[in-house]
Amino acid sequence: MTKRKQISVVDDDESVREALPDLLRSFGFDVHTFDSAEAFLHAGAFAFSDGMILDIAMPGMTGPELFKELTRRGNQVPTIFVTALKDEILRTRLMKDGAVECLFKPFGDEELQVALAAID
């Protein structure tokens, strides 16, 4: 029996934390949600996450700051960034820094599946 991949969704937007897990479960993933980067760190979720969908702009620690902190700690988690701000320069920088993908909201199911395939 194959273990299902664990995906952590880190986003301060409640509607994203409610809708995205259902979609991810339909793709065959187990999902944990966090409303902030700090909550993700406090839970030690980097220890059990096979991948992360991470919002860029959040109050407190931002998505890129969390990504850098995990890298600094040696706890890299394959990360798909999501953002409502279409900024190709930022997207390019995040990809260069090691992100799996950076999707612009709203993104489609297929677009997300392609990004998730890189985590598998």
Sequence and secondary structure as in RCSB ss.txt:
>XXXX:A:sequence
MTKRKQISVVDDDESVREALPDLLRSFGFDVHTFDSAEAFLHAGAFAFSDGMILDIAMPGMTGPELFKELTRRGN
QVPTIFVTALKDEILRTRLMKDGAVECLFKPFGDEELQVALAAID
>XXXX:A:secstr
     EEEEE S HHHHHHHHHHHHHTT EEEEESSHHHHHHHTGGGT SEEEEES  SSS HHHHHHHHHHHT 
   EEEEESS  HHHHHHHHHTT SEEEESS  HHHHHHHHHTT 
